[in-house]
């Protein structure tokens, strides 16, 4: 199960996902965007865990707030974030040619708002899907 959920999700669905998709990855499947809750189901074989999904699918959360890798600078909470690539997907602030994933969001930890903004370079951002 994905361990990068910050605020709970209420909707999930088994969807076909790109090869190599792992639990916690940003996912785009047709018009759906979300975060993989399980690894992509591989063909049955010794040592392959059964995720209860058809081969090639993963369980995908379609809402909630998630901590995801993002290399772009995010200057303010509420910044639109997009899913880019053909899988594995990346999170970006670039709208052109990409699909809206959600918006940057702070998480309150110990009374302090964190994770809704970041400087450019390697790091993570909190994304509220939708």
Steps between C-alpha positions, in 0.01 A plus 500: 500500500622852422668665798506857369133585577473813714122548514267208439346398172143386441501386137713228343477278197694223326646655185747398229833672576840540336756223534719552805232682702566464873284576802517874570568606138300770322279329239310598186264248342278640227318796654578383856786640708599389848755313708565126480402325821654172385775397262392416145382139499745275316413166344459216748833336582690378803581792729260744329261650758130498412353852533150379405528705180496368144845465342618848395276683750557665836262633764505879456382769746306768313495761779679587823823688571831334418870580530657458155839575344517828306809674361329833426480799733155544655468854637155491658239267644229430244738486204366278221709185456498280193589143416750468216657223294385161382589303812672512729329833547641817655333790680560844350369857503506503116145503364574476127447146372441358848195392704387671821576279801397738779622790711782550748383483861644562844479235768491614861757320716553619857312820420727580205387500134743299286532341157288736290796688351856412401810634327613371160694176501447153641235480769137430570175693498161427655236464227125496557359303207214654306 
